[in-house]
């Protein structure tokens, strides 16, 4: 019983609150903004958050395990840029993809190893690897910021695929969301992620392979980033490496945190990512229709992210014991 006279914030459901806000925002935009409920615009909303949502799925798995991956956008952009560069210089498709896949998995393994076995804080490890990947690939492996997709390549054909007038990336996002849901909910490895995120010392004491599972999370995040990069290239027929310096990384964290993925670890799931993606997609589309300058859009998103982090700290506070196990 709450006898303090203050609201019981812990009883609040952030996911439900965000979903309600998304519904209200949708209704207001549908009434007040011309063209918002046009079918083409609704498809554009879903399409715009598909790649963002895919990246947020990988980020969510890492955050649930009490980590963070700041290298995701660099892996996404630079791996696909290198892949396209290899194709444009005559490397066979199979060999080029094998090189890139090996590189992506190696970065994921490196991230996981340094965090799990070298005990380096994840925020510093992934910031460093992201910077290294961007700098090395841009200076040594590709010749320009924007690398085009070779004409007639399967990536170009993928971008034109539609089912029921809905772009393919929407279905890929839905499929990956379903797979991540099954993984987190119905496999022992998925449950291990929650146990390790909630209290890694207790999880290790009951026999859970905490460190190998931590490595797995960063490998999954890197692999998902590669998929997101391929879909981006398919949609735009090129990949621009300058996206690494954009606000995309903050948008990924925003989707995860605002949807209700607890930064303290051990809480959240795919549904939280879907709710967060829905709210951000509606908000960004509405701001675009209103023609709010990009600078102010970024300011609004930053304020929302800050607010979401504060709310997360109130709803999902760390107790003294788990706080001693290390921060993200």
C-alpha angles and dihedrals in degrees: 000000000000108000099162096086091235124111114271097241093178090067092058119104109221092193092056093046092051092046090052091049090050091052093048092047091049092051093047092048092047090054100039107032121069114232095010095120094041106127091236091054093048089052088048090054093053092044093050093057097040097087090037089051092049091053090046090055090059091044091049093056090051094047093047086057089052099259141099134220115213092168096068098098093044090051091047096051102034098044092053092042089055091046092053091044090055091049092049091052094053104265113147116257095241095049093044092051091046090054093049096044090050090050093049093049090046091056090048090050091047092051092049095044094051092047097041104036105020092042093225112155110261094231091061096040096052094041089054096045091047091053091046094049092050095046097043097045094043094048101036112022110033132044103210142025095247116047116192127222111248112255113265094010119143091249089060091047090048090059091058096051116114135170118198086350090300118125118247095243090067090059092045089053091049092048094049091046089054092048092049089048091054091045095050097039106036109027128077090229090057092050089049089060090058093045093049092045093050096049118347095188093053090045091053091048092057092051103264112148093237098172098047089047090052090054089049091055093056092046089053091049092051093048092049089050089056090053091049090050093052091051091049091052091046091053097045098029087233142045123235113206092204087080085083088072094047129095092262094109091055090048090055092052089044093055092049098044099040090050091058107266102151114234088208088068135241096066136094138034147199093302090061090054091051092050093047092047091050093053095045092045093052092044095050093046092049092049090050092052090048086050096233108176115256091243091060092042089058090047091053092048091049091052091049092049091050090049091048091052091050092049090047089053090052098044098037106031119175115241119227094259097053093040089063091061093074140273129263 
